[in-house]
Amino acid sequence: MVSNKNFEVVILSEEEAKVDLLRGLLSKYYSLNIAFVCRNTAEAVDYLNNHTPMIFFLDLEFYEVLHDIRKPPFIVGLCDMTHTKKVKQFLKMGFFEVFYAPYTERELNSIMGKILNIYGTYNKIDQKMLQHVEEENLSYNLEEHSPKSIFILGTRNEESIRIVFDEVLYFKKIGNQVCVYFENGYRKYFRSNLKMFHAKFPKNKFLKINRSVVVNMEKVTGVIKNHILIADNATFELSRSFKKPFKGMLSK
């Protein structure tokens, strides 16, 4: 009998309880097939160098296996909170995300939503993939095949971070850095110029309104003369040269 499951998943963990939990959580995804469970690095090296799964769930204590395998498109680390300080190192090694204990369904839905959204951007994806997943638990969806976030890899002095576009209010140039302001009040600085940083964001959503500020147009709450009001009560001046594109986007 031929399986109708399209995407292979491989798990590397020696903890039976953790594997069983992950099996149960992944079983709701219609098109995912757990092709192989590795109990040690030798099994993982042998399997991954001879097969091409899409997702590799890797217990972080075995992270050194990444030096010896052909890396799958998406590597998700399984973290029991004992390796938290090393997460930045793991992300630099090629991890897509880290799945933390207690390994909840909601958190896995968020991770899988990111993976499937990215995959769906470049491929036609089976909508039954999410057949049994409750929509409200997903941080991402596949209704629009466009990226919902970006992953910015940290440098030696900066942490890596995934930025969800809907959570950004605006970002602005401060000295030789760009500061991103999020809905929850969090701020994050990046060493970049504004033009290069703005290029990472969707142009149909983020608009430059003056020499130093780019706003998420969905977070604009009002316009008073030449000043723009943002959801967190911030106010910015709208430069004359940006009035036309601003009015055009505001009317959409």
C-alpha positions as CSV (number, residue, x, y, z in Angstrom):
1,M,0.0,0.0,0.0
2,V,1.4,3.4,-1.0
3,S,1.4,6.1,1.7
4,N,-0.3,9.4,1.0
5,K,2.0,11.2,3.4
6,N,4.2,13.6,1.4
7,F,6.8,14.8,3.9
8,E,9.2,12.7,5.8
9,V,10.2,13.4,9.4
10,V,13.2,11.9,11.2
11,I,13.6,12.1,15.0
12,L,16.8,11.6,17.0
13,S,16.3,11.0,20.7
14,E,17.1,8.2,23.0
15,E,14.2,9.1,25.3
16,E,11.2,6.8,24.6
17,A,8.8,9.1,26.4
18,K,9.9,12.1,24.4
19,V,9.6,10.2,21.1
20,D,6.1,9.0,21.9
21,L,5.0,12.5,22.8
22,L,6.3,13.9,19.6
23,R,4.7,11.1,17.6
24,G,1.4,11.9,19.1
25,L,1.7,15.7,18.4
26,L,2.8,15.1,14.8
27,S,0.1,12.6,14.1
28,K,-2.5,15.4,13.5
29,Y,-0.6,16.6,10.4
30,Y,-2.2,14.8,7.4
31,S,0.9,14.8,5.1
32,L,3.7,14.2,7.6
33,N,5.2,10.7,7.9
34,I,7.7,9.8,10.7
35,A,10.0,7.8,8.5
36,F,12.6,6.9,11.1
37,V,13.5,7.3,14.8
38,C,17.2,7.3,15.5
39,R,18.4,6.3,19.0
40,N,22.0,7.4,18.5
41,T,24.3,9.4,16.2
42,A,25.5,6.4,14.2
43,E,21.9,5.6,13.2
44,A,21.2,9.2,12.3
45,V,24.4,9.6,10.2
46,D,23.6,6.4,8.3
47,Y,20.0,7.3,7.6
48,L,20.3,11.0,6.8
49,N,23.2,10.6,4.5
50,N,21.1,8.1,2.4
51,H,17.7,9.7,2.6
52,T,16.2,13.2,2.2
53,P,13.6,14.0,4.9
54,M,12.1,17.4,5.1
55,I,12.2,17.8,8.9
56,F,14.7,16.6,11.4
57,F,13.7,16.7,15.1
58,L,17.0,16.5,17.0
59,D,17.5,16.2,20.8
60,L,20.0,18.9,21.5
61,E,22.4,16.6,23.3
62,F,23.2,15.1,19.9
63,Y,23.8,18.5,18.2
64,E,27.3,17.4,17.0
65,V,25.7,15.0,14.5
66,L,25.1,18.0,12.3
67,H,28.8,18.0,11.4
68,D,28.5,14.6,9.8
69,I,25.1,14.6,8.0
70,R,23.5,16.0,5.0
71,K,21.3,18.6,6.6
72,P,17.5,18.4,5.9
73,P,15.7,21.7,5.0
74,F,14.3,22.1,8.5
75,I,16.1,21.2,11.7
76,V,14.2,21.6,14.9
77,G,16.0,21.2,18.2
78,L,14.3,19.5,21.2
79,C,15.3,21.4,24.3
80,D,14.7,20.4,27.9
81,M,15.7,23.9,29.1
82,T,19.2,22.8,30.0
83,H,20.8,24.1,26.8
84,T,19.1,27.5,26.8
85,K,22.4,29.4,26.8
86,K,23.6,27.5,23.7
87,V,20.5,28.2,21.6
88,K,22.3,31.0,19.7
89,Q,25.1,28.6,18.8
90,F,22.6,26.0,17.7
91,L,20.8,28.5,15.4
92,K,24.1,29.4,13.8
93,M,24.7,25.8,13.1
94,G,21.6,25.6,10.9
95,F,18.7,25.0,13.3
96,F,15.4,26.4,12.0
97,E,13.7,26.5,15.4
98,V,14.0,25.1,19.0
99,F,11.1,23.2,20.5
100,Y,11.1,23.7,24.3
101,A,9.9,21.4,27.1
102,P,7.2,20.8,28.1
103,Y,6.6,20.3,24.4
104,T,3.1,21.6,24.1
105,E,0.7,21.2,21.1
106,R,0.4,25.0,20.8
107,E,4.1,25.6,20.5
108,L,4.6,22.8,18.0
109,N,1.7,24.2,15.9
110,S,3.5,27.5,15.8
111,I,6.8,25.9,14.6
112,M,5.0,23.7,12.1
113,G,3.1,26.7,10.8
114,K,6.3,28.5,10.1
115,I,7.8,25.5,8.3
116,L,4.7,24.9,6.2
117,N,4.3,28.6,5.4
118,I,7.9,28.8,4.1
119,Y,7.4,25.6,2.2
120,G,4.2,26.9,0.7
121,T,5.8,30.0,-0.5
122,Y,7.8,28.0,-3.0
123,N,5.6,25.0,-3.6
124,K,2.0,24.1,-3.9
125,I,1.1,22.5,-0.6
126,D,-1.7,20.1,0.3
127,Q,-4.2,22.1,2.4
128,K,-5.1,18.8,4.2
129,M,-1.7,19.2,5.9
130,L,-3.4,21.1,8.6
131,Q,-6.6,19.1,8.6
132,H,-6.8,18.4,12.3
133,V,-5.1,21.5,13.6
134,E,-7.2,24.0,15.3
135,E,-6.9,27.3,13.5
136,E,-6.7,29.5,16.6
137,N,-3.6,27.6,17.8
138,L,-1.6,28.5,14.7
139,S,0.6,31.5,14.6
140,Y,0.9,31.2,10.8
141,N,-1.4,30.0,8.1
142,L,-1.2,29.0,4.4
143,E,-4.1,31.1,3.1
144,E,-1.6,33.5,1.5
145,H,1.6,32.1,0.1
146,S,3.7,35.0,1.3
147,P,6.2,35.0,4.1
148,K,4.8,36.0,7.5
149,S,8.1,36.5,9.2
150,I,11.9,36.8,8.7
151,F,14.7,35.1,10.5
152,I,17.7,37.4,11.2
153,L,20.9,35.5,12.1
154,G,22.8,37.2,14.9
155,T,26.4,38.2,14.7
156,R,29.0,37.6,17.4
157,N,27.4,40.3,19.6
158,E,23.8,39.9,18.6
159,E,21.2,37.2,19.2
160,S,19.4,35.6,16.4
161,I,15.7,36.4,16.2
162,R,12.6,35.6,14.2
163,I,10.5,38.7,13.5
164,V,6.8,38.2,12.9
165,F,5.6,41.1,10.7
166,D,2.3,41.4,12.3
167,E,4.0,42.1,15.7
168,V,6.0,45.0,14.4
169,L,4.7,48.6,14.9
170,Y,7.6,50.4,13.2
171,F,11.4,50.6,13.1
172,K,13.7,53.6,12.8
173,K,17.3,54.6,12.4
174,I,19.2,55.4,15.5
175,G,22.8,56.3,14.9
176,N,24.3,53.4,12.9
177,Q,21.6,51.0,14.1
178,V,18.0,50.2,13.4
179,C,15.6,49.8,16.3
180,V,12.5,47.7,15.9
181,Y,9.5,48.4,18.1
182,F,7.1,45.6,18.8
183,E,3.4,45.6,20.0
184,N,4.3,44.1,23.3
185,G,6.7,47.0,24.1
186,Y,9.8,45.1,23.3
187,R,12.6,46.8,21.4
188,K,15.4,45.2,19.4
189,Y,18.5,46.9,17.9
190,F,20.2,45.7,14.7
191,R,23.5,47.0,13.3
192,S,22.2,47.9,9.8
193,N,21.3,50.8,7.7
194,L,17.6,51.6,7.2
195,K,17.5,50.9,3.5
196,M,19.0,47.4,3.7
197,F,16.8,46.6,6.7
198,H,13.7,47.8,5.1
199,A,14.4,45.6,2.1
200,K,13.8,42.5,4.3
201,F,10.2,43.5,4.9
202,P,7.1,43.3,2.5
203,K,6.7,46.6,0.7
204,N,3.0,46.3,0.6
205,K,2.9,46.5,4.4
206,F,5.9,48.6,5.6
207,L,6.3,52.1,4.3
208,K,9.1,54.6,4.8
209,I,7.5,57.9,5.9
210,N,10.6,60.1,6.4
211,R,14.3,59.7,6.3
212,S,14.5,57.7,9.6
213,V,11.2,55.8,10.1
214,V,9.4,52.9,8.5
215,V,5.9,52.1,9.8
216,N,3.7,49.0,9.6
217,M,0.7,50.6,7.7
218,E,-1.7,48.2,9.5
219,K,-0.7,49.8,12.8
220,V,-1.5,53.4,11.7
221,T,-4.4,54.6,13.9
222,G,-4.7,58.2,12.6
223,V,-3.3,61.1,10.6
224,I,-3.3,64.7,11.9
225,K,-2.0,67.1,9.3
226,N,1.5,65.9,8.6
227,H,1.8,63.6,11.6
228,I,1.1,59.9,11.7
229,L,-0.3,58.2,14.8
230,I,0.8,54.6,15.6
231,A,-0.9,52.0,17.8
232,D,1.5,52.5,20.8
233,N,0.7,56.3,20.7
234,A,3.9,57.2,18.9
235,T,3.7,60.1,16.5
236,F,5.9,60.7,13.5
237,E,6.2,63.4,10.9
238,L,5.2,62.5,7.3
239,S,7.8,64.0,5.0
240,R,6.5,65.8,1.8
241,S,8.3,63.4,-0.5
242,F,6.5,60.4,1.1
243,K,3.0,61.8,1.1
244,K,1.9,60.4,-2.2
245,P,2.9,56.7,-1.6
246,F,1.5,57.0,2.0
247,K,-1.9,58.2,0.8
248,G,-1.9,55.6,-1.9
249,M,-1.3,52.7,0.5
250,L,-3.6,54.1,3.1
251,S,-6.5,54.1,0.7
252,K,-6.1,50.3,-0.1
